[in-house]
């Protein structure tokens, strides 16, 4: 995924480190070292973006070490229809402002609780563990919140802090850092 044209510095996760088996370059070479991640889930090498940064993708072991047909013969289970979550930036309508809040949808990787992605309603509904087209519920937890966007600004701020604090999703406060995002 390409990095965004512009992203505020505070929204970029910098100086992250992988010791392997997490990321690889587009030419299928395992990546070890510092990297950074954008809110749209684009990942690039180096602690911060530079001329030396290259795009990284999720690590996949060499094909000869995976044999899905043997797994299928042993378990009768396939797992080939799942898709990776796609980042979604909400579009807030005038009607949302009249209602005072709107629903936001998220998935969080179960083995990396800092990996949170906002998704759209359609993707949220299709999170499953039945090998249907959608996000794999075996890898991701899902959660929804009601995000306040209008009213007295301090009340909106307090309401959104409460929503984040009482969410089922651990570390949501690291993803939603602006409690008056979309406020009008």
GUKOL-80452 format. One record per residue (C-alpha): residue number from 0; chain; y, x, z. Coordinates in steps of 0.02 Angstrom, whole numbers. Last residue first. Layout:
N
<tordren pos="NUM" unit="A" north="Y" east="X" up="Z"/>
...
//
This chain:
184
<tordren pos="183" unit="A" north="1030" east="-914" up="715"/>
<tordren pos="182" unit="A" north="892" east="-805" up="785"/>
<tordren pos="181" unit="A" north="767" east="-733" up="658"/>
<tordren pos="180" unit="A" north="722" east="-592" up="779"/>
<tordren pos="179" unit="A" north="797" east="-631" up="950"/>
<tordren pos="178" unit="A" north="655" east="-555" up="1051"/>
<tordren pos="177" unit="A" north="663" east="-393" up="949"/>
<tordren pos="176" unit="A" north="515" east="-279" up="991"/>
<tordren pos="175" unit="A" north="376" east="-388" up="924"/>
<tordren pos="174" unit="A" north="242" east="-257" up="884"/>
<tordren pos="173" unit="A" north="244" east="-159" up="1047"/>
<tordren pos="172" unit="A" north="264" east="-322" up="1145"/>
<tordren pos="171" unit="A" north="103" east="-385" up="1064"/>
<tordren pos="170" unit="A" north="11" east="-250" up="1162"/>
<tordren pos="169" unit="A" north="-134" east="-364" up="1215"/>
<tordren pos="168" unit="A" north="-148" east="-527" up="1120"/>
<tordren pos="167" unit="A" north="-186" east="-681" up="1226"/>
<tordren pos="166" unit="A" north="3" east="-711" up="1233"/>
<tordren pos="165" unit="A" north="81" east="-740" up="1403"/>
<tordren pos="164" unit="A" north="202" east="-593" up="1397"/>
<tordren pos="163" unit="A" north="248" east="-620" up="1214"/>
<tordren pos="162" unit="A" north="284" east="-805" up="1238"/>
<tordren pos="161" unit="A" north="381" east="-767" up="1397"/>
<tordren pos="160" unit="A" north="490" east="-636" up="1309"/>
<tordren pos="159" unit="A" north="518" east="-763" up="1169"/>
<tordren pos="158" unit="A" north="577" east="-895" up="1291"/>
<tordren pos="157" unit="A" north="691" east="-773" up="1382"/>
<tordren pos="156" unit="A" north="776" east="-716" up="1220"/>
<tordren pos="155" unit="A" north="794" east="-895" up="1159"/>
<tordren pos="154" unit="A" north="870" east="-946" up="1326"/>
<tordren pos="153" unit="A" north="990" east="-799" up="1317"/>
<tordren pos="152" unit="A" north="1042" east="-847" up="1140"/>
<tordren pos="151" unit="A" north="1077" east="-1030" up="1178"/>
<tordren pos="150" unit="A" north="979" east="-1128" up="1048"/>
<tordren pos="149" unit="A" north="889" east="-1070" up="892"/>
<tordren pos="148" unit="A" north="744" east="-958" up="840"/>
<tordren pos="147" unit="A" north="603" east="-980" up="965"/>
<tordren pos="146" unit="A" north="434" east="-910" up="911"/>
<tordren pos="145" unit="A" north="279" east="-1017" up="944"/>
<tordren pos="144" unit="A" north="131" east="-898" up="951"/>
<tordren pos="143" unit="A" north="-33" east="-875" up="859"/>
<tordren pos="142" unit="A" north="-179" east="-760" up="892"/>
<tordren pos="141" unit="A" north="-324" east="-681" up="798"/>
<tordren pos="140" unit="A" north="-448" east="-548" up="851"/>
<tordren pos="139" unit="A" north="-506" east="-429" up="714"/>
<tordren pos="138" unit="A" north="-665" east="-331" up="678"/>
<tordren pos="137" unit="A" north="-802" east="-461" up="703"/>
<tordren pos="136" unit="A" north="-680" east="-596" up="650"/>
<tordren pos="135" unit="A" north="-682" east="-520" up="475"/>
<tordren pos="134" unit="A" north="-530" east="-578" up="377"/>
<tordren pos="133" unit="A" north="-561" east="-701" up="236"/>
<tordren pos="132" unit="A" north="-686" east="-743" up="99"/>
<tordren pos="131" unit="A" north="-841" east="-803" up="191"/>
<tordren pos="130" unit="A" north="-955" east="-678" up="277"/>
<tordren pos="129" unit="A" north="-985" east="-800" up="421"/>
<tordren pos="128" unit="A" north="-880" east="-714" up="555"/>
<tordren pos="127" unit="A" north="-716" east="-795" up="507"/>
<tordren pos="126" unit="A" north="-526" east="-774" up="490"/>
<tordren pos="125" unit="A" north="-486" east="-898" up="350"/>
<tordren pos="124" unit="A" north="-362" east="-1004" up="450"/>
<tordren pos="123" unit="A" north="-257" east="-850" up="490"/>
<tordren pos="122" unit="A" north="-256" east="-795" up="308"/>
<tordren pos="121" unit="A" north="-187" east="-966" up="255"/>
<tordren pos="120" unit="A" north="-61" east="-966" up="398"/>
<tordren pos="119" unit="A" north="16" east="-799" up="347"/>
<tordren pos="118" unit="A" north="-17" east="-632" up="430"/>
<tordren pos="117" unit="A" north="71" east="-521" up="557"/>
<tordren pos="116" unit="A" north="-27" east="-362" up="586"/>
<tordren pos="115" unit="A" north="-74" east="-278" up="750"/>
<tordren pos="114" unit="A" north="-156" east="-107" up="767"/>
<tordren pos="113" unit="A" north="-111" east="-55" up="945"/>
<tordren pos="112" unit="A" north="-271" east="-134" up="1012"/>
<tordren pos="111" unit="A" north="-379" east="-15" up="910"/>
<tordren pos="110" unit="A" north="-563" east="-63" up="925"/>
<tordren pos="109" unit="A" north="-533" east="-250" up="913"/>
<tordren pos="108" unit="A" north="-405" east="-239" up="772"/>
<tordren pos="107" unit="A" north="-269" east="-365" up="805"/>
<tordren pos="106" unit="A" north="-228" east="-515" up="695"/>
<tordren pos="105" unit="A" north="-65" east="-612" up="702"/>
<tordren pos="104" unit="A" north="10" east="-782" up="660"/>
<tordren pos="103" unit="A" north="187" east="-844" up="692"/>
<tordren pos="102" unit="A" north="226" east="-1028" up="720"/>
<tordren pos="101" unit="A" north="405" east="-1092" up="713"/>
<tordren pos="100" unit="A" north="544" east="-1133" up="835"/>
<tordren pos="99" unit="A" north="701" east="-1237" up="861"/>
<tordren pos="98" unit="A" north="646" east="-1388" up="756"/>
<tordren pos="97" unit="A" north="816" east="-1384" up="668"/>
<tordren pos="96" unit="A" north="798" east="-1197" up="639"/>
<tordren pos="95" unit="A" north="626" east="-1223" up="562"/>
<tordren pos="94" unit="A" north="698" east="-1358" up="446"/>
<tordren pos="93" unit="A" north="827" east="-1232" up="384"/>
<tordren pos="92" unit="A" north="682" east="-1121" up="333"/>
<tordren pos="91" unit="A" north="616" east="-958" up="404"/>
<tordren pos="90" unit="A" north="517" east="-844" up="288"/>
<tordren pos="89" unit="A" north="394" east="-742" up="389"/>
<tordren pos="88" unit="A" north="349" east="-564" up="336"/>
<tordren pos="87" unit="A" north="164" east="-553" up="297"/>
<tordren pos="86" unit="A" north="54" east="-397" up="308"/>
<tordren pos="85" unit="A" north="-114" east="-415" up="222"/>
<tordren pos="84" unit="A" north="-274" east="-418" up="324"/>
<tordren pos="83" unit="A" north="-421" east="-329" up="239"/>
<tordren pos="82" unit="A" north="-544" east="-443" up="151"/>
<tordren pos="81" unit="A" north="-719" east="-498" up="197"/>
<tordren pos="80" unit="A" north="-842" east="-551" up="63"/>
<tordren pos="79" unit="A" north="-965" east="-405" up="70"/>
<tordren pos="78" unit="A" north="-1040" east="-427" up="243"/>
<tordren pos="77" unit="A" north="-1218" east="-478" up="205"/>
<tordren pos="76" unit="A" north="-1349" east="-524" up="333"/>
<tordren pos="75" unit="A" north="-1536" east="-544" up="308"/>
<tordren pos="74" unit="A" north="-1556" east="-418" up="449"/>
<tordren pos="73" unit="A" north="-1679" east="-286" up="389"/>
<tordren pos="72" unit="A" north="-1673" east="-321" up="202"/>
<tordren pos="71" unit="A" north="-1483" east="-340" up="209"/>
<tordren pos="70" unit="A" north="-1461" east="-173" up="298"/>
<tordren pos="69" unit="A" north="-1575" east="-92" up="168"/>
<tordren pos="68" unit="A" north="-1469" east="-171" up="29"/>
<tordren pos="67" unit="A" north="-1310" east="-114" up="113"/>
<tordren pos="66" unit="A" north="-1355" east="69" up="94"/>
<tordren pos="65" unit="A" north="-1215" east="178" up="157"/>
<tordren pos="64" unit="A" north="-1231" east="367" up="167"/>
<tordren pos="63" unit="A" north="-1237" east="388" up="-24"/>
<tordren pos="62" unit="A" north="-1073" east="294" up="-38"/>
<tordren pos="61" unit="A" north="-971" east="429" up="50"/>
<tordren pos="60" unit="A" north="-898" east="361" up="212"/>
<tordren pos="59" unit="A" north="-744" east="251" up="196"/>
<tordren pos="58" unit="A" north="-583" east="300" up="283"/>
<tordren pos="57" unit="A" north="-441" east="175" up="273"/>
<tordren pos="56" unit="A" north="-306" east="227" up="151"/>
<tordren pos="55" unit="A" north="-174" east="363" up="158"/>
<tordren pos="54" unit="A" north="-22" east="388" up="47"/>
<tordren pos="53" unit="A" north="42" east="566" up="35"/>
<tordren pos="52" unit="A" north="185" east="649" up="128"/>
<tordren pos="51" unit="A" north="237" east="823" up="72"/>
<tordren pos="50" unit="A" north="411" east="772" up="13"/>
<tordren pos="49" unit="A" north="440" east="700" up="186"/>
<tordren pos="48" unit="A" north="405" east="542" up="286"/>
<tordren pos="47" unit="A" north="381" east="572" up="472"/>
<tordren pos="46" unit="A" north="230" east="639" up="569"/>
<tordren pos="45" unit="A" north="147" east="691" up="405"/>
<tordren pos="44" unit="A" north="27" east="584" up="302"/>
<tordren pos="43" unit="A" north="69" east="407" up="250"/>
<tordren pos="42" unit="A" north="9" east="235" up="306"/>
<tordren pos="41" unit="A" north="69" east="68" up="236"/>
<tordren pos="40" unit="A" north="32" east="-69" up="364"/>
<tordren pos="39" unit="A" north="184" east="-177" up="313"/>
<tordren pos="38" unit="A" north="265" east="-122" up="478"/>
<tordren pos="37" unit="A" north="256" east="61" up="422"/>
<tordren pos="36" unit="A" north="133" east="192" up="487"/>
<tordren pos="35" unit="A" north="149" east="380" up="516"/>
<tordren pos="34" unit="A" north="28" east="526" up="504"/>
<tordren pos="33" unit="A" north="-20" east="686" up="594"/>
<tordren pos="32" unit="A" north="-186" east="772" up="566"/>
<tordren pos="31" unit="A" north="-355" east="751" up="482"/>
<tordren pos="30" unit="A" north="-379" east="661" up="316"/>
<tordren pos="29" unit="A" north="-548" east="636" up="232"/>
<tordren pos="28" unit="A" north="-538" east="662" up="44"/>
<tordren pos="27" unit="A" north="-562" east="509" up="-66"/>
<tordren pos="26" unit="A" north="-431" east="551" up="-200"/>
<tordren pos="25" unit="A" north="-316" east="418" up="-125"/>
<tordren pos="24" unit="A" north="-314" east="517" up="37"/>
<tordren pos="23" unit="A" north="-424" east="472" up="185"/>
<tordren pos="22" unit="A" north="-397" east="391" up="354"/>
<tordren pos="21" unit="A" north="-501" east="353" up="510"/>
<tordren pos="20" unit="A" north="-657" east="464" up="508"/>
<tordren pos="19" unit="A" north="-553" east="611" up="569"/>
<tordren pos="18" unit="A" north="-454" east="683" up="715"/>
<tordren pos="17" unit="A" north="-311" east="564" up="680"/>
<tordren pos="16" unit="A" north="-137" east="582" up="750"/>
<tordren pos="15" unit="A" north="18" east="470" up="757"/>
<tordren pos="14" unit="A" north="186" east="558" up="753"/>
<tordren pos="13" unit="A" north="281" east="405" up="694"/>
<tordren pos="12" unit="A" north="260" east="217" up="707"/>
<tordren pos="11" unit="A" north="402" east="149" up="599"/>
<tordren pos="10" unit="A" north="496" east="-4" up="667"/>
<tordren pos="9" unit="A" north="623" east="100" up="765"/>
<tordren pos="8" unit="A" north="671" east="194" up="606"/>
<tordren pos="7" unit="A" north="726" east="33" up="519"/>
<tordren pos="6" unit="A" north="625" east="10" up="360"/>
<tordren pos="5" unit="A" north="692" east="22" up="184"/>
<tordren pos="4" unit="A" north="603" east="31" up="16"/>
<tordren pos="3" unit="A" north="441" east="-13" up="103"/>
<tordren pos="2" unit="A" north="293" east="107" up="92"/>
<tordren pos="1" unit="A" north="170" east="69" up="-45"/>
<tordren pos="0" unit="A" north="0" east="0" up="0"/>
//
